[in-house]
Amino acid sequence: MVSLLDFWDQISFTTENPISKNDLLITKINNLLKWVWNNQDIQSYFKANFGKELDKNNKNELLKVFSDLYFKKYPQTLTKYLKDLNKPIDFNSRKEIYKTFKDDNYVWSARQNIELHKYLIWKFEWEKILQEVKITKETQSNLWKLDLDIENWIWNIGNIKKENNNNNNEIPNEEILLNPEKIKSKPYRVSPRWTTMCSFTARKNLENLWINDYMQWNAKALTRQLEKNWAPKFNDFDSINSHLNREDWNVFDIYPKTKNWHRSICFAGKWANWEKEFFVLDPYYSWWKSTSPVPLNEYINNNNFWWIVVNTQNYNVSNEKFT
């Protein structure tokens, strides 16, 4: 069986300014307490719910408090939580997971399902936090270069547009619309740690359109960087549609804001009547994880995004394979 302490020790954890896992966990617990228990302190909560004094140096007890509070702040059924993790929901699968951490016969009781739910929180939600902190150092070391790349790109593209306008005032650029029937997204994919790989899929979709000069890293880091550089942000279909229609590009790198951050690809396409419409490639927020392009208006109306950031680095694709 895998104990909480074993799980804790298996995770490497380094930052430029080291903070102990205990301190990080206590910080996360205090944030959860603000939502769940009217800003009461950890010690009072632990005594009220577990019947004894909390040892703040006991990682096992801290993880129990974290999972208990997380479970209360984000109430949902175990079945829904398993589906969100892309885990099977049948009895035998649950039984196999259950016996990895508790020596007890699993019979699908309410108590056991709560224990199983909290174990998954210990294993996945806390691990996500640790991994986030772990990659911060790696991400930050590259963000300065990303800043320069964005600034240089904006400066260069501004000069190119200016030069083109000076040289081609009498010849308007032809608008190139892509054919949605000729374009498919790469499929839905999760990492070995059961996190969705939306940024990886978006990059592969760009490569499929023969675009290789794209931003890397995860959706969260890139969204924050784009917002820092005042990339345009929209919270409804009409505003983003109006913005995209004013642009000279036909492929856009977009970042819908969700609980766990997200990235997808949008392109200007043509229907059978040759009218312009924008489509999105995103198997993560499409019905049945579909790889087919989704009209932008349906994509926004069917999903509860907080807002969408549009990358200032976008692209023109003219290959007849996609038109």
Backbone torsions as a table, in degrees:
resi	resn	phi	psi	omega
1	MET	NA	149.6	179.4
2	VAL	-99.6	112.6	178.0
3	SER	-80.4	163.5	177.0
4	LEU	-60.7	-39.1	-178.4
5	LEU	-65.8	-41.2	176.7
6	ASP	-60.5	-45.0	-179.1
7	PHE	-60.8	-43.4	178.8
8	TRP	-57.5	-48.6	-174.3
9	ASP	-72.0	-19.1	-179.5
10	GLN	-74.4	-17.5	-173.9
11	ILE	-94.6	120.5	175.9
12	SER	-74.4	150.1	-172.1
13	PHE	-154.0	107.4	177.8
14	THR	-139.3	142.7	173.2
15	THR	-138.5	165.9	-179.8
16	GLU	-64.0	-39.4	174.6
17	ASN	-113.2	92.1	-169.3
18	PRO	-57.7	138.3	171.9
19	ILE	-130.4	138.0	-176.6
20	SER	-69.0	154.6	177.0
21	LYS	-62.4	-35.4	177.1
22	ASN	-59.0	-47.9	-178.5
23	ASP	-63.7	-41.4	178.4
24	LEU	-63.3	-42.9	-178.7
25	LEU	-66.7	-40.6	178.2
26	ILE	-63.2	-38.7	176.6
27	THR	-61.0	-45.4	179.3
28	LYS	-65.3	-38.0	178.6
29	ILE	-64.3	-43.3	178.9
30	ASN	-61.9	-37.3	176.6
31	ASN	-63.9	-40.8	178.9
32	LEU	-68.4	-36.7	179.8
33	LEU	-60.6	-32.3	179.1
34	LYS	-60.6	-32.2	-177.8
35	TRP	-88.8	-32.7	-168.1
36	VAL	-99.1	-35.4	-168.4
37	TRP	-136.6	39.1	172.6
38	ASN	50.8	44.7	174.2
39	ASN	63.2	19.7	174.6
40	GLN	-68.0	158.2	-176.7
41	ASP	-79.7	162.1	-176.5
42	ILE	-60.1	-42.6	-175.5
43	GLN	-60.3	-45.1	179.9
44	SER	-64.1	-41.4	-179.7
45	TYR	-63.3	-44.1	-177.5
46	PHE	-64.5	-42.6	-179.6
47	LYS	-65.5	-38.5	-179.2
48	ALA	-69.9	-31.9	-174.1
49	ASN	-103.1	-22.2	-177.9
50	PHE	-121.4	-3.0	170.3
51	GLY	74.8	21.2	177.5
52	LYS	-158.0	173.3	178.1
53	GLU	-75.1	143.7	-179.9
54	LEU	-88.0	132.6	171.0
55	ASP	-95.8	107.0	-174.6
56	LYS	-68.2	-10.4	174.9
57	ASN	-93.3	-1.3	179.8
58	ASN	-91.7	103.1	-176.5
59	LYS	-61.2	-35.9	-179.6
60	ASN	-61.0	-44.0	-179.3
61	GLU	-69.9	-38.5	178.5
62	LEU	-63.1	-40.7	178.5
63	LEU	-66.1	-33.6	176.6
64	LYS	-63.9	-43.0	178.7
65	VAL	-64.6	-44.7	179.9
66	PHE	-57.6	-50.5	-177.1
67	SER	-65.8	-36.2	179.7
68	ASP	-65.4	-43.8	179.5
69	LEU	-69.5	-41.0	178.8
70	TYR	-61.4	-42.1	179.3
71	PHE	-60.2	-36.7	-178.8
72	LYS	-80.0	-34.2	-179.5
73	LYS	-73.0	-36.5	-178.3
74	TYR	-116.7	69.3	-177.0
75	PRO	-69.3	130.4	174.8
76	GLN	-163.0	164.4	179.8
77	THR	-72.5	155.9	177.0
78	LEU	-61.8	-38.0	179.4
79	THR	-59.3	-45.6	179.2
80	LYS	-63.5	-42.1	-178.8
81	TYR	-64.6	-41.7	177.7
82	LEU	-62.6	-40.4	178.5
83	LYS	-63.7	-41.0	178.5
84	ASP	-62.0	-30.5	178.0
85	LEU	-86.5	-0.5	-175.8
86	ASN	62.6	33.3	177.8
87	LYS	-100.3	150.6	175.9
88	PRO	-66.2	151.4	-173.9
89	ILE	-111.9	1.0	-176.2
90	ASP	-72.9	165.8	-175.4
91	PHE	-59.1	-48.7	-175.9
92	ASN	-62.9	-38.0	178.9
93	SER	-66.7	-42.0	177.8
94	ARG	-63.2	-40.0	-179.4
95	LYS	-62.2	-40.2	-179.8
96	GLU	-65.0	-41.5	178.4
97	ILE	-66.8	-42.7	-175.8
98	TYR	-59.9	-42.6	-175.1
99	LYS	-74.2	-8.2	176.8
100	THR	-75.5	-18.6	-178.3
101	PHE	-126.4	-8.7	-179.2
102	LYS	-143.4	132.0	179.6
103	ASP	-86.4	77.6	-176.9
104	ASP	-153.5	147.5	-179.6
105	ASN	-76.4	118.0	-177.8
106	TYR	-78.2	124.5	-178.2
107	VAL	-127.1	16.9	177.2
108	TRP	69.2	28.0	179.0
109	SER	-76.8	161.3	179.8
110	ALA	-60.7	-42.2	179.6
111	ARG	-60.7	-45.4	-178.5
112	GLN	-66.9	-36.7	179.0
113	ASN	-66.8	-35.3	175.5
114	ILE	-67.1	-43.0	177.2
115	GLU	-60.4	-42.1	179.7
116	LEU	-65.7	-42.3	178.9
117	HIS	-59.8	-46.3	-178.9
118	LYS	-67.6	-35.3	176.7
119	TYR	-61.4	-42.4	179.0
120	LEU	-64.5	-33.8	175.3
121	ILE	-65.8	-45.7	176.1
122	TRP	-53.5	-46.4	-170.0
123	LYS	-75.8	-41.4	-171.1
124	PHE	-102.6	-48.0	-175.5
125	GLU	-68.4	-43.5	179.1
126	TRP	-68.6	-37.6	178.1
127	GLU	-62.5	-37.5	177.7
128	LYS	-58.9	-42.7	-179.1
129	ILE	-63.2	-45.3	-179.6
130	LEU	-63.7	-41.5	-179.7
131	GLN	-66.3	-36.5	178.1
132	GLU	-60.0	-45.6	179.9
133	VAL	-67.0	-38.7	-177.7
134	LYS	-61.5	-40.1	-176.3
135	ILE	-84.5	-8.6	-178.7
136	THR	-58.1	-44.8	-179.4
137	LYS	-61.5	-44.8	-179.7
138	GLU	-64.1	-40.7	-177.9
139	THR	-68.5	-46.6	-176.8
140	GLN	-62.7	-31.9	-179.5
141	SER	-67.4	-17.1	-179.9
142	ASN	-107.5	-13.0	-176.0
143	LEU	-67.0	-32.4	178.8
144	TRP	-61.1	-38.8	178.3
145	LYS	-68.1	-37.3	178.0
146	LEU	-62.8	-39.8	175.6
147	ASP	-55.4	-49.2	-178.3
148	LEU	-65.2	-40.5	-179.8
149	ASP	-61.1	-43.5	-179.5
150	ILE	-64.6	-46.6	-179.1
151	GLU	-62.5	-44.4	178.9
152	ASN	-63.9	-39.0	-178.9
153	TRP	-65.4	-46.0	-179.9
154	ILE	-60.8	-42.4	-179.3
155	TRP	-64.5	-46.0	-178.1
156	ASN	-65.9	-44.0	-176.5
157	ILE	-68.3	-32.1	176.3
158	GLY	-63.6	-41.6	178.4
159	ASN	-67.2	-38.6	179.6
160	ILE	-64.6	-45.0	179.3
161	LYS	-61.3	-42.5	-179.5
162	LYS	-62.4	-43.2	179.9
163	GLU	-64.9	-42.0	179.9
164	ASN	-64.7	-39.1	179.2
165	ASN	-64.6	-37.2	179.4
166	ASN	-69.3	-35.2	-174.8
167	ASN	-88.9	-19.6	-171.0
168	ASN	-130.5	36.6	-177.3
169	ASN	-63.6	-27.7	-176.1
170	GLU	-94.3	-6.8	-178.2
171	ILE	-123.4	98.9	-179.5
172	PRO	-65.6	145.1	177.5
173	ASN	-69.2	138.1	177.0
174	GLU	-78.7	131.1	179.4
175	GLU	-77.0	126.5	-178.3
176	ILE	-102.6	117.0	177.8
177	LEU	-105.6	136.3	-178.9
178	LEU	-89.1	156.7	-178.0
179	ASN	-95.0	112.8	-177.7
180	PRO	-63.2	-19.2	178.9
181	GLU	-77.6	-12.3	-179.1
182	LYS	-103.7	3.2	-174.4
183	ILE	-125.9	132.9	176.4
184	LYS	-130.1	151.1	174.9
185	SER	-83.2	155.5	166.0
186	LYS	-66.8	153.9	-173.1
187	PRO	-73.8	163.8	171.8
188	TYR	-53.9	136.9	-177.5
189	ARG	-147.0	143.0	175.6
190	VAL	-122.1	153.6	179.3
191	SER	-80.1	171.2	174.8
192	PRO	-59.0	-20.0	178.1
193	ARG	-93.9	10.6	175.2
194	TRP	68.6	30.0	171.0
195	THR	-103.5	143.2	-178.7
196	THR	-70.1	148.8	-173.9
197	MET	-113.4	58.4	-174.7
198	CYS	-65.4	-39.6	-178.4
199	SER	-68.2	-37.7	175.5
200	PHE	-60.6	-45.6	-179.7
201	THR	-63.8	-41.6	178.9
202	ALA	-61.1	-42.3	179.5
203	ARG	-64.5	-41.1	178.6
204	LYS	-65.5	-34.8	176.7
205	ASN	-66.2	-36.6	175.6
206	LEU	-65.9	-43.3	178.5
207	GLU	-61.9	-36.3	179.0
208	ASN	-63.5	-26.9	176.7
209	LEU	-91.7	12.4	178.0
210	TRP	69.5	33.3	177.0
211	ILE	-112.0	124.1	-177.4
212	ASN	-120.8	-9.7	-179.5
213	ASP	-94.9	79.6	-175.4
214	TYR	-130.0	164.2	177.8
215	MET	-79.1	140.4	178.3
216	GLN	-106.2	-167.1	-176.4
217	TRP	79.9	-178.9	-174.0
218	ASN	-83.8	163.0	-174.9
219	ALA	-62.0	-37.5	-177.8
220	LYS	-64.2	-49.1	-178.6
221	ALA	-63.2	-41.9	-178.2
222	LEU	-69.4	-39.7	179.0
223	THR	-61.5	-46.5	179.6
224	ARG	-61.5	-39.0	179.5
225	GLN	-66.9	-42.1	178.9
226	LEU	-64.4	-41.0	178.2
227	GLU	-64.5	-38.2	177.9
228	LYS	-61.1	-32.7	-179.1
229	ASN	-96.9	19.1	172.5
230	TRP	62.4	37.7	173.0
231	ALA	-64.8	146.2	-177.2
232	PRO	-63.9	143.9	-175.9
233	LYS	-131.8	137.7	-175.4
234	PHE	-136.2	147.5	-179.4
235	ASN	-123.4	15.3	174.4
236	ASP	-154.8	163.6	-175.4
237	PHE	-64.2	-44.9	-174.7
238	ASP	-59.1	-42.6	-176.1
239	SER	-70.9	-43.5	-179.5
240	ILE	-71.4	-35.1	178.2
241	ASN	-63.6	-41.5	178.5
242	SER	-64.0	-41.7	179.1
243	HIS	-63.1	-48.6	-177.8
244	LEU	-63.4	-34.8	179.1
245	ASN	-67.0	-25.1	179.5
246	ARG	-82.8	-15.5	-176.9
247	GLU	-81.3	156.6	-179.7
248	ASP	-90.0	0.2	-173.6
249	TRP	-97.8	163.7	175.5
250	ASN	-121.4	0.9	174.4
251	VAL	-134.0	130.7	-173.6
252	PHE	-128.3	140.0	177.5
253	ASP	-97.1	110.6	-172.3
254	ILE	-120.3	155.2	-174.1
255	TYR	-131.9	87.2	175.3
256	PRO	-66.7	135.1	180.0
257	LYS	-86.8	119.1	175.7
258	THR	-126.7	-179.4	179.3
259	LYS	-56.9	-40.2	-176.8
260	ASN	-108.0	13.6	179.9
261	TRP	69.7	157.0	-173.3
262	HIS	-159.8	161.7	178.8
263	ARG	-147.0	140.9	176.7
264	SER	-153.4	177.8	-176.9
265	ILE	-120.0	136.0	178.7
266	CYS	-120.5	144.7	177.4
267	PHE	-141.1	153.5	176.9
268	ALA	-83.3	120.1	-176.4
269	GLY	-126.2	179.6	-179.3
270	LYS	-128.5	137.5	173.5
271	TRP	-82.7	-177.6	-179.9
272	ALA	-60.6	-29.8	179.3
273	ASN	-86.1	7.3	176.4
274	TRP	68.8	14.6	176.4
275	GLU	-81.0	144.9	-177.7
276	LYS	-73.8	136.1	174.6
277	GLU	-152.4	149.2	-179.7
278	PHE	-96.0	140.5	-178.4
279	PHE	-126.1	155.0	-178.9
280	VAL	-122.2	137.2	172.5
281	LEU	-101.1	109.8	-177.0
282	ASP	-163.4	94.2	179.4
283	PRO	-71.3	-12.3	-176.9
284	TYR	-80.9	-28.9	179.9
285	TYR	-123.9	42.0	175.3
286	SER	-125.8	154.4	179.8
287	TRP	-57.6	132.0	175.9
288	TRP	55.6	31.2	178.0
289	LYS	54.6	40.6	-176.2
290	SER	-65.3	142.8	176.5
291	THR	-95.5	-0.2	179.1
292	SER	-77.9	149.5	176.5
293	PRO	-61.2	141.9	179.8
294	VAL	-114.8	130.3	176.1
295	PRO	-54.3	138.6	-174.5
296	LEU	-57.6	-39.6	-179.1
297	ASN	-63.8	-39.8	176.9
298	GLU	-67.4	-40.9	-178.8
299	TYR	-58.1	-44.3	-179.3
300	ILE	-74.6	-43.2	-176.5
301	ASN	-69.8	-27.0	-177.6
302	ASN	-91.4	-3.2	-178.2
303	ASN	-131.8	143.5	-175.7
304	ASN	-94.1	64.1	177.9
305	PHE	-74.3	144.6	177.7
306	TRP	-71.4	-44.1	174.9
307	TRP	-166.2	175.3	177.6
308	ILE	-131.1	125.0	175.2
309	VAL	-95.2	132.4	178.3
310	VAL	-104.3	121.4	178.9
311	ASN	-60.5	139.4	176.8
312	THR	-76.6	-13.1	175.5
313	GLN	-95.6	103.6	-179.5
314	ASN	-126.6	-175.9	-163.6
315	TYR	-143.2	157.1	170.4
316	ASN	-115.9	125.3	177.2
317	VAL	-113.3	125.3	-178.4
318	SER	-121.9	0.8	-178.2
319	ASN	-60.2	130.6	-176.0
320	GLU	-65.2	-15.2	176.4
321	LYS	-60.9	-26.1	-175.8
322	PHE	-112.7	4.7	-176.9
323	THR	-111.8	NA	NA
